[in-house]
Amino acid sequence: MDVELIFKIAAIGIIVAVLCQVLIRSGREEQAMLTTLAGLIVVLTLIVTQISALFNTIKQLFGF
């Protein structure tokens, strides 16, 4: 696992948390929820691409 991926996920989490707090304090709870959902989708996309690369490596290792 690459350490850079962990830093990317942490940075996205910090940015989303700050944006959510700002939006909640300004009375925009719906947009805060959508921001959280967008951050979750971005992180899941990063993780899915890494899992795909892992499976491709395993396939190449066993010669499938």
C-alpha positions in Angstrom: 0.0 0.0 0.0 1.3 3.4 -0.9 1.5 6.0 1.9 0.5 8.7 -0.6 -3.0 7.0 -0.8 -3.4 7.3 3.0 -2.4 11.0 2.8 -4.9 11.6 0.0 -7.7 10.0 2.0 -6.8 12.0 5.1 -6.7 15.2 3.2 -10.1 14.6 1.6 -11.5 13.7 5.0 -10.2 17.0 6.6 -11.5 19.1 3.7 -14.9 17.4 3.8 -15.1 17.8 7.6 -14.3 21.5 7.5 -16.8 22.1 4.6 -19.5 20.3 6.5 -19.0 22.3 9.6 -19.1 25.5 7.7 -22.3 24.5 5.9 -24.0 23.2 9.0 -23.2 26.5 10.9 -24.7 28.5 8.0 -27.9 26.4 8.1 -27.3 24.4 4.9 -27.7 20.9 6.3 -28.7 19.4 3.0 -25.6 20.6 1.2 -23.5 19.4 4.1 -24.9 16.0 3.6 -24.3 16.1 -0.1 -20.7 17.2 0.5 -20.2 14.3 2.8 -21.6 11.9 0.3 -19.4 13.4 -2.5 -16.3 12.9 -0.3 -17.3 9.4 0.4 -17.7 8.6 -3.3 -14.3 10.1 -4.1 -12.6 8.0 -1.4 -14.4 4.9 -2.5 -13.3 5.5 -6.0 -9.7 5.7 -4.9 -10.0 2.5 -2.9 -11.8 0.6 -5.7 -9.0 1.5 -8.2 -6.4 0.2 -5.7 -8.3 -3.0 -5.1 -8.6 -3.5 -8.9 -4.8 -3.1 -9.2 -4.4 -5.6 -6.5 -6.6 -8.2 -8.2 -4.7 -7.6 -11.5 -1.4 -8.2 -9.7 -2.8 -11.4 -8.2 -4.0 -12.6 -11.6 -0.6 -12.0 -13.1 1.1 -13.7 -10.3 -0.9 -16.9 -10.7 -1.0 -16.7 -14.5 -4.7 -16.4 -15.0 
